[in-house]
């Protein structure tokens, strides 16, 4: 039976990987063997098969957050059970792990002390891999923002454009690239740390990092915490390495999974409670460094890492192939999906309007509208990136 399973798996791997397959994001670098850092490390797998599943779910989650995000800004304390707002609140609460997933996945690869490359090689490779598509899509979104200028309303001056590029986010979702580049600049230093650190040392750092960032956001100005503002997303970056390297103790895993399941409920109800208190939508519990989001993210990432995806691929080869193909396009999907959402919302695509309230011009319930908007944006984003990736030499600029 074991031989048959291995043979079936080898046939699946050889048949399903198309030519376009390469890691979809720098958040999805080349596949490497599992790093071995301590005796508590689980037996390393030949490939990190869980990475593509994490990447796919993260991309789907990000699209869902942005598809339903506009629901949240119309919070009315006089209508605390408004279906539209609660739809956005529940969706956002369920998938707050999406963006941190990309950071954890990047840290799990990038912080491996066994990667044979110098600091110069590492940084040059990362810059080329990330900044080329960032530059291309920044131009696309700048042109889209100033689309009225092409109709004769006047083009912005170069000073305004340069200020937007270097001091603002070109578009609201593009903040992620400068952030991840900042983490890459710190990577050589943190590789030295993880190479020489014990498991207890890394756990101490994670506790400090997430405690400080949580206090900074939930209790700003509190004591010493207000002076350590540089930690930012570094905690998630190191957490990705930790969870991919060490096997959690059974009792810890049990508690983590339990709290992780409760976290979305706590996030949704907590957001409603503080919003009612302030009289407007309050995102305090959506902050990535909030304990509820950290616990939910760590629990789900740990589950993905521990799940037997090799066996799943043997049982569901078509699903596995689809996940891998989607993951290969996920970086491009991240860039283009916001443009797709806006085009659909405004009816720029042949008059087709798909939004929270309308589907092809027909009024729909907010819950159905959220689902239809999300699915439409995902399918169109996949189609656009897949077709553009077929253009010779275009991949490096798209994803």
SULKA-V736646 format. One record per residue. RES is the residue in one small letter. PHI is phi in degrees with one decimal (NA if undefined). PSI is psi in radians with two decimals (NA if undefined). OMEGA is omega in degrees with one decimal (NA if undefined). Layout:
res,phi,psi,omega
RES,PHI,PSI,OMEGA
RES,PHI,PSI,OMEGA
//
This chain:
res,phi,psi,omega
x,NA,-0.77,-179.7
x,-60.7,-0.73,179.8
x,-63.9,-0.70,179.7
x,-63.8,-0.71,179.3
x,-63.5,-0.78,179.1
x,-61.4,-0.74,179.9
x,-63.3,-0.75,178.6
x,-62.3,-0.72,179.1
x,-62.5,-0.74,-180.0
x,-63.9,-0.66,178.0
x,-66.3,-0.68,179.0
x,-61.6,-0.82,-176.9
x,-63.1,-0.74,-175.9
x,-72.0,-0.47,-175.0
x,-91.7,-0.50,-166.7
x,-93.7,-0.26,-172.5
x,-88.4,1.89,179.4
x,-73.9,2.97,-176.0
x,-64.9,-0.49,-177.1
x,-74.8,-0.09,-174.7
x,-67.9,2.02,165.0
x,-152.7,2.90,-176.8
x,-58.2,2.38,-169.4
x,-79.1,-0.38,-175.0
x,-147.1,2.81,175.2
x,-68.2,-0.27,170.1
x,-78.7,0.05,178.9
x,-142.7,1.15,-176.5
x,-73.5,-3.11,-178.2
x,-58.2,2.52,-176.0
x,-71.0,2.39,179.1
x,-132.6,2.95,177.4
x,-74.2,2.74,-179.0
x,-63.4,2.24,178.8
x,-67.6,2.51,178.4
x,-113.0,1.98,-173.8
x,-115.2,-0.31,-176.8
x,-163.3,2.94,-179.0
x,-66.1,-0.32,-179.0
x,-83.4,-0.02,-178.8
x,-72.8,2.43,177.1
x,-71.5,2.86,-179.1
x,-58.2,2.17,-175.5
x,-67.6,2.49,176.3
x,-88.3,2.70,179.0
x,-65.3,-0.50,177.3
x,-142.8,2.65,176.8
x,-85.8,1.39,-175.9
x,-65.3,-0.44,-179.3
x,-68.9,-0.33,-174.2
x,-62.1,-0.74,-179.3
x,-67.7,-0.58,177.5
x,-69.7,-0.70,176.5
x,-63.6,-0.80,-178.0
x,-62.9,-0.73,179.9
x,-65.1,-0.84,179.8
x,-64.2,-0.65,179.0
x,-63.8,-0.77,179.5
x,-63.9,-0.75,177.8
x,-62.9,-0.68,179.3
x,-65.6,-0.72,179.1
x,-62.8,-0.74,178.7
x,-62.8,-0.71,179.4
x,-64.5,-0.73,178.3
x,-59.3,-0.80,-177.7
x,-75.0,-0.47,178.6
x,-70.8,-0.57,-176.2
x,-108.6,0.02,-176.7
x,-61.5,-0.59,-178.7
x,-68.8,-0.33,178.7
x,-62.2,-0.49,-167.5
x,-80.9,-0.38,-171.1
x,-82.7,-0.06,178.5
x,-106.1,0.56,-179.8
x,-62.7,2.32,-179.7
x,-125.9,1.95,-179.4
x,-62.0,-0.33,177.1
x,-81.2,-0.18,176.8
x,-130.9,1.20,-173.1
x,-65.5,-0.27,-179.8
x,-108.0,0.39,-179.9
x,-56.6,2.16,-175.2
x,-63.0,-0.67,-177.4
x,-63.2,-0.84,-179.2
x,-65.9,-0.74,-179.4
x,-65.1,-0.54,175.8
x,-62.3,-0.83,178.0
x,-65.2,-0.69,-178.9
x,-64.8,-0.80,-179.7
x,-65.4,-0.77,-179.9
x,-61.7,-0.83,-179.9
x,-65.1,-0.66,-179.8
x,-66.6,-0.60,-178.2
x,-72.4,-0.51,-171.7
x,-123.1,0.52,176.7
x,-64.2,-0.27,179.8
x,-75.8,-0.19,-169.1
x,-59.3,-0.96,179.8
x,-66.6,-0.80,175.3
x,-57.3,-0.52,177.6
x,-56.6,-0.74,179.7
x,-64.1,-0.67,179.6
x,-69.0,-0.77,178.3
x,-60.9,-0.76,-178.7
x,-64.6,-0.71,177.5
x,-63.6,-0.78,178.7
x,-62.8,-0.62,-178.7
x,-63.9,-0.51,177.4
x,-91.8,-0.88,-169.5
x,-68.9,-0.54,-175.8
x,-86.2,0.00,178.2
x,-60.8,2.05,-177.7
x,-69.6,-0.14,-178.1
x,-87.5,-0.08,-179.4
x,-66.2,2.12,-174.6
x,-84.4,1.33,179.1
x,-150.9,2.57,178.0
x,-78.2,2.97,177.8
x,-60.0,-0.74,-179.7
x,-62.6,-0.80,179.7
x,-61.6,-0.76,-179.1
x,-61.3,-0.89,-175.5
x,-67.4,-0.71,178.9
x,-62.8,-0.71,-180.0
x,-66.2,-0.74,-180.0
x,-67.4,-0.73,-179.6
x,-60.9,-0.82,-179.5
x,-64.3,-0.70,-175.1
x,-70.1,-0.60,-173.0
x,-103.9,-0.72,-172.1
x,-75.0,-0.46,178.3
x,-63.2,-0.94,176.3
x,-65.0,-0.57,177.5
x,-62.6,-0.74,178.6
x,-63.8,-0.77,-179.6
x,-62.2,-0.88,-176.7
x,-71.7,-0.45,173.8
x,-63.0,-0.72,176.8
x,-64.6,-0.70,179.0
x,-61.5,-0.81,-177.5
x,-73.8,-0.52,173.6
x,-65.0,-0.78,178.4
x,-62.0,-0.67,-179.6
x,-68.6,-0.72,179.3
x,-64.5,-0.64,-178.6
x,-100.5,0.50,-176.7
x,-62.0,-0.47,177.9
x,-65.3,-0.44,-179.9
x,-65.2,-0.52,179.7
x,-72.5,-0.24,178.4
x,-96.5,0.13,174.0
x,104.3,0.17,-178.8
x,-84.5,-0.01,177.7
x,97.6,2.35,-178.7
x,-86.3,2.57,178.2
x,-68.9,2.72,178.3
x,-73.1,2.80,-179.4
x,-60.6,-0.56,179.0
x,-63.7,-0.71,179.4
x,-65.5,-0.73,-179.4
x,-66.4,-0.80,-179.5
x,-64.4,-0.65,178.3
x,-64.5,-0.69,179.8
x,-66.3,-0.66,-178.6
x,-69.9,-0.79,-170.3
x,-96.7,-0.34,-176.2
x,-122.0,-0.10,177.3
x,-133.4,2.98,171.7
x,-82.2,2.20,-180.0
x,-55.1,-0.74,172.5
x,-144.7,2.74,-164.5
x,-61.5,-0.44,-178.4
x,-91.3,-0.15,-175.2
x,-82.7,0.03,176.1
x,-60.6,-0.43,-172.9
x,-63.3,-0.62,-174.9
x,-69.6,-0.86,174.5
x,-58.1,-0.62,179.2
x,-63.9,-0.84,-176.9
x,-68.9,-0.54,176.4
x,-66.8,-0.62,175.1
x,-62.0,-0.69,176.5
x,-66.1,-0.63,178.4
x,-65.0,-0.64,178.2
x,-64.0,-0.52,178.9
x,-86.8,-0.21,-173.9
x,-57.1,-0.81,179.8
x,-55.9,-0.66,178.8
x,-69.1,-0.76,-178.6
x,-72.0,-0.39,173.4
x,-64.7,-0.69,177.5
x,-62.1,-0.71,-179.8
x,-62.8,-0.92,-175.1
x,-69.0,-0.49,179.4
x,-67.0,-0.63,-175.3
x,-103.6,-0.12,-176.0
x,-85.6,2.57,171.0
x,-84.0,3.00,176.9
x,-59.8,-0.72,179.6
x,-63.6,-0.64,178.3
x,-62.3,-0.77,-179.4
x,-67.6,-0.70,177.8
x,-63.1,-0.68,176.7
x,-61.4,-0.80,179.5
x,-60.2,-0.76,-178.3
x,-63.6,-0.74,178.2
x,-61.7,-0.80,-179.9
x,-64.1,-0.82,-176.2
x,-60.9,-0.86,-176.8
x,-75.0,-0.51,175.8
x,-66.7,-0.81,-178.9
x,-63.8,-0.82,-177.7
x,-67.4,-0.60,177.6
x,-65.0,-0.78,178.8
x,-64.7,-0.64,-179.5
x,-60.0,-0.65,-176.3
x,-91.5,-0.69,-176.2
x,-84.2,-0.57,177.1
x,-132.2,1.22,-176.7
x,-60.4,2.43,178.6
x,85.7,0.05,-176.3
x,-77.9,1.98,169.7
x,47.0,-2.38,-172.6
x,-72.1,-0.35,-174.3
x,-62.4,-0.52,-175.6
x,-69.7,-0.23,-176.4
x,-97.6,-0.02,-179.8
x,-115.0,1.28,-176.5
x,-92.5,-0.02,-174.4
x,-86.5,-0.15,-175.9
x,-64.9,-0.80,174.6
x,45.7,-2.14,-176.7
x,-90.6,0.09,-178.4
x,-61.2,-0.60,179.1
x,-57.8,-0.79,178.4
x,-65.3,-0.65,-179.5
x,-60.9,-0.85,179.4
x,-71.4,-0.60,178.3
x,-61.3,-0.65,177.5
x,-60.9,-0.73,176.5
x,-64.6,-0.76,-177.3
x,-61.9,-0.86,-176.6
x,-68.1,-0.52,179.6
x,-82.1,-0.28,-176.0
x,-100.2,-0.72,-174.2
x,-107.7,2.56,173.9
x,-90.7,2.21,-179.8
x,-69.8,2.52,177.0
x,-65.0,2.55,-175.3
x,-52.6,-0.76,-179.3
x,-66.4,-0.71,178.0
x,-63.4,-0.77,180.0
x,-62.3,-0.70,180.0
x,-61.8,-0.83,179.1
x,-66.8,-0.69,-179.7
x,-63.8,-0.78,179.2
x,-63.6,-0.72,179.6
x,-62.8,-0.82,178.1
x,-66.7,-0.60,178.4
x,-63.2,-0.62,177.7
x,-70.5,-0.56,179.9
x,-80.2,-0.40,-173.2
x,-58.1,-0.79,179.6
x,-61.1,-0.65,178.4
x,-64.9,-0.79,178.2
x,-61.0,-0.72,-179.0
x,-64.0,-0.81,-178.2
x,-65.6,-0.83,-178.9
x,-69.2,-0.70,178.5
x,-63.4,-0.68,178.4
x,-64.7,-0.74,177.8
x,-62.9,-0.74,-176.9
x,-64.4,-0.85,-179.0
x,-71.2,-0.50,177.1
x,-68.5,-0.70,176.1
x,-64.1,-0.64,-177.8
x,-69.2,-0.67,-178.2
x,-90.5,-0.30,179.7
x,83.7,0.14,177.8
x,-152.6,2.85,-179.0
x,-60.3,2.18,-177.7
x,-117.2,2.17,-174.8
x,-99.2,0.37,-175.8
x,-54.9,-0.71,-177.4
x,-84.9,-0.08,175.3
x,-86.4,-0.29,-176.4
x,-56.6,2.34,-173.2
x,-60.9,-0.53,-178.2
x,-87.3,0.03,175.8
x,-64.5,2.47,-177.6
x,-53.5,-0.66,-179.2
x,-64.1,-0.67,179.4
x,-74.1,-0.70,179.1
x,-61.4,-0.80,-179.1
x,-64.4,-0.79,179.5
x,-61.1,-0.76,-179.5
x,-64.5,-0.83,-179.2
x,-63.0,-0.72,-178.3
x,-63.6,-0.82,-177.5
x,-69.8,-0.68,177.8
x,-62.9,-0.76,179.2
x,-62.3,-0.68,178.8
x,-64.5,-0.79,178.2
x,-59.7,-0.73,-177.4
x,-66.9,-0.64,-176.4
x,-84.9,-0.33,-177.3
x,-68.2,2.56,-178.0
x,-85.5,1.50,-178.2
x,-76.0,-0.39,175.2
x,-61.9,-0.82,179.0
x,-65.4,-0.67,178.5
x,-62.2,-0.71,-179.6
x,-64.3,-0.61,177.9
x,-69.0,-0.72,-178.8
x,-74.8,-0.61,-175.3
x,-129.0,1.17,-175.5
x,-62.6,-0.60,-179.0
x,-70.1,-0.72,177.5
x,-64.5,-0.75,-179.8
x,-61.4,-0.75,179.2
x,-63.7,-0.69,179.2
x,-64.9,-0.74,178.8
x,-61.1,-0.76,-177.8
x,-67.4,-0.67,178.1
x,-67.6,-0.71,177.6
x,-63.6,-0.76,179.9
x,-60.8,-0.63,179.7
x,-65.5,-0.40,-179.7
x,-101.9,-0.01,-167.3
x,-64.2,-0.59,179.2
x,-65.2,-0.75,176.0
x,-65.1,-0.65,177.6
x,-63.2,-0.70,176.8
x,-57.4,-0.75,-177.9
x,-69.9,-0.76,-168.0
x,-90.4,-0.35,-168.4
x,-64.2,-0.56,179.9
x,-67.3,-0.67,175.7
x,-62.8,-0.75,178.6
x,-61.2,-0.80,180.0
x,-59.1,-0.74,-177.9
x,-71.0,-0.68,177.8
x,-62.2,-0.75,179.1
x,-67.1,-0.73,-178.3
x,-62.3,-0.65,-176.8
x,-92.8,-0.03,177.7
x,71.0,0.50,-178.5
x,-75.9,-0.27,-178.0
x,-95.6,1.59,178.1
x,53.8,0.54,178.4
x,77.8,0.04,179.9
x,-75.0,2.17,-177.9
x,-118.3,2.04,177.8
x,-127.5,2.02,-177.0
x,-146.9,-2.90,179.8
x,-62.9,-0.49,-172.4
x,-115.9,-0.22,-175.5
x,-135.0,2.50,174.2
x,-132.3,1.91,-174.9
x,54.0,0.68,176.1
x,87.4,-0.13,-179.7
x,-97.5,2.34,178.3
x,-67.4,2.38,-178.9
x,-132.8,2.81,176.1
x,-67.2,2.52,-177.6
x,-54.9,-0.65,179.7
x,-65.9,-0.81,177.7
x,-66.0,-0.69,179.1
x,-61.3,-0.68,178.4
x,-62.8,-0.80,-179.7
x,-63.7,-0.81,-178.2
x,-66.3,-0.72,179.2
x,-63.8,-0.76,179.8
x,-62.9,-0.90,-178.5
x,-62.5,-0.75,-180.0
x,-61.7,-0.76,-179.4
x,-65.4,-0.72,179.4
x,-63.1,-0.86,-176.7
x,-63.9,-0.76,179.8
x,-68.3,-0.66,178.7
x,-64.1,-0.77,177.5
x,-60.7,-0.81,-178.9
x,-62.0,-0.77,-178.9
x,-64.0,-0.85,-178.0
x,-67.1,-0.67,179.5
x,-62.9,-0.80,-179.2
x,-67.4,-0.75,179.5
x,-65.5,-0.56,-179.0
x,-68.5,-0.27,178.9
x,-79.8,-0.22,177.4
x,-73.5,2.31,-177.1
x,-58.5,2.23,177.1
x,77.9,0.09,-174.3
x,-87.3,-0.41,-172.9
x,-57.0,-0.76,-175.4
x,-65.5,-0.35,178.8
x,-95.6,-0.32,-177.3
x,-92.8,-0.69,-170.9
x,-160.0,NA,NA
//
